[in-house]
């Protein structure tokens, strides 16, 4: 057990030089320092920038491989091309002589992808306020929203699919490329919208009323709304003059 007191906090800022040290080590007790547990090694800004530049170069290489994948798909089937790519470009587990749990390339089906509204993100951020670990969940939700919106942007407004398929989709937040085999959007018809509109409005009003309950029943708001004041005994003029 340990008691920790924060004595200083520094805001995010630019490093003084490219040789500045980035120390990402966490709190270590005396027992941890003497143990054989390996802690993350501090790195310089130069090493971090070099690593990022290598990733950018890998992105260009990955894009060319995705275009190569589309050319092979036009000649052979999807599964044949996937198997060929797994042989040409094995993952790090296979390079180390281990059998990978999952292949590097595979065909995935993403169904029922609904757009994430800004209100949902604001609700998620409010529910996880004060929880440092929950920030990762909120950030992941923002990334998922961007990915889904990018998929929807591929489909023209007057169509339910894309004519020129397959195509390469670049997604920068995950530094990845996707080869889209098929994509379709199920749009809501006017009759379906009219059927569910009233139910959704009722649900929205109920949620808003539930959200306003803590505000309405806040003690300070109750006192202000009811014009509450403590009872006082009024003294008469005779009682004031009495000895």
N, C-alpha and C positions, 0 to 999 in steps of 0.2 A: 504494500500500500504506500502511496506517495501523495504528498500535498504539493501542488505546483502553483506558483504565483507568476502571472505575466507582468513583467516590469517594463517591457517596451514592445511596440508594434510598429512595423514599417509598411508603408503602402507600396503598391506595385510601382516600379520605376524602371527606367532604362539602366542597363549596367554601365559602370564607369568605363570599362574597357573590354575588349574581346577576351582578355585573359582573366576576367573576374571569375571567382569560384562560385558555383551554384551548389549550395549545401542543402540537400533534401533529406538529411538524416533526421529522424524523430528523436524523442526523448529516450535516453538510455540510462538505466540505473547502474549502480556499481557492479551488481551481479551480472548484468548483461554485457558489460565491457569485458569482464574476465572470461565469459563463456566463449564457445566456439561459433556462436551465431554470426553469420556474415551480414553486415549492415551495408546499405547502399553506399557506393563510393561517390564522393563529391566530384563534380565535373566542372570544367570551365565553360564559359560561354562559347568559346571557339569549338569545343567538341560538340556542343549541342547544335550549333549552327551547321557544322559539317554533317551531322546526322540528318538534319532537316533538308539540306541540299541533296543528299543522297536519295532521300525519299522523293524529292521533286524529279530527279533524274529517273527514278524507278517508275514514276507516274507516266512519263513519256514512253518508257519501254512497255509498260502495261497497256497503254492505249494501242500501240502498234500490234501487240499480241491479240488484243480484242478484235482488231480489224482482221488479223490473220485468221482468227477463229471463225469470223463470218464468211471469209472466202472458202474455208474448208467445209463449212456447213452447207454451202451451195453445191458442193460436189458430193459429199457424203451425208449420212444421217446425223442427227444431233448427238445421239449416244456414242456413235463411232468417233465423232470429233472430240467428245469429252474424254473418252478413253485414251485417245491419242495424245491429248494435251496433258493428261495425268502422267503419261509415260515420258513426254518430252520435258515437262516442267514439274518434277516431283517437289513435294514440300520439304521443310527442314527435318521433319521426323524421318522421312524416308532417306534423306541424305545422310542422316546419322546412323543408318542401319536399323531403324526401328519401323515397325509397321504403323502407319498413321491410323488414328481412330476414324477419320473422315477423309475422303479424297479432297485434293486441292480444288478441283473443278467438279461441279455437280449442277444438275437442273433442279431448280426450286420453284414451287408454286406458291405464290402469295395471293391469297383470296380475301375478299371482304375487307379491303383496305379503305377505311373511311377517313375523310379529312379531319384533322384535329383543329378545333376552333381556338381562337385566342382566349376566349372565356375559360375553356378547360385548362389551358396552361396557367392562367391567372389563379384559378381555383387550386390547382396542384401546388403552385408556388406559395399560396397563402396557407394551405394545410401543412406544408413542410417547412414553414418559417421557423427559424431557431434550431433546426436540425441540420448540422453540417453535412451529414451523410446523404440526406435527401436531395441536396443540390445536384448530385450526380443523376438522380432519377429525373429531375426537372430538365437538366441539360440533354439527357437521352430522349426525353419526350419532344424537345425542340428539334433535335436532329431527325427523329422519325417523322415529325410534321413536315420538315423540309423535303425529306425523301418522298413522301406520299404526294405532296404538292408538285414535285418535279415530275413524278409519274403522270399525274393528271394533266400537266401542261403539254405532254406529248400528244394527247388526243385533241383534235380540233373541236370547237364548240358545236359544230353541226354534224358531228360524227360520233360513233361509239367505239371506234378502233383507229388504228394507224395503218395507212396503205403500205408504206415502205418498211417492211419488216423482213429480217431482223435488223436491229439497229443497236448502236453503242451508246450507253448512257453513262456520263461521267458524274460521280457524286463526290464532291470535294471534301465534305466533312469527314467521311470515312476513308478518304484517299483511295477510292476504288472505282472500277468500271464494271458495268453490267451489260451483258448482251441480252437484249429483250427479244424473246422468241414470239410471244403473243401478248397482247394487251387489249382489254375491253373494259368499257365503263357502262354500268347499268344505271341509266338516268331515270329520274322519277317522273312519271306521267302526271298530267294535270289532274286526272281523276283520283289517282292515289294521293296526291298532295292535298286535295280537298278533303279526303277521308281522314287523314291523320293530322290536319292543321289544328282542329279544335282540341284534340287530345294533347298535342304538344304545347299549345298555348296554356291549357289548364295546368300541365306539369310545370311550365315555366313560372306561372304565377304562384304555384304552391312552393317552388324552390325559393322564389324571392321572399315570400312571406316567412318561410322558415329561416332565411338568412337575416331577416329584420328582427326576429324575435329577441336575440341578445341585445340589440340596440333599444328595442321598445321597453324591455324589462330591466335595462340598466338602472341601478339605484339612483344615480345622478339624474337620469332622464325622468324617472318617476317623480322625484322631488320637484323637478322643474315643471313638469306637466301638471302636477296636482297643486302647485304653488304651496307646497308644504312648509310650515313653520312650526317651531316648538310652541306649546301652550305656555302662556305667561299669565300670572295673577295681576290683574289691574288694581293698583292702589288708589283709593279715593283721596280727595283733598283733605278730609278730616283725619284720615290715618297718617297722612304725611305731616300734619301740624301737631299730632299727638306727641307728648313727651316720650 
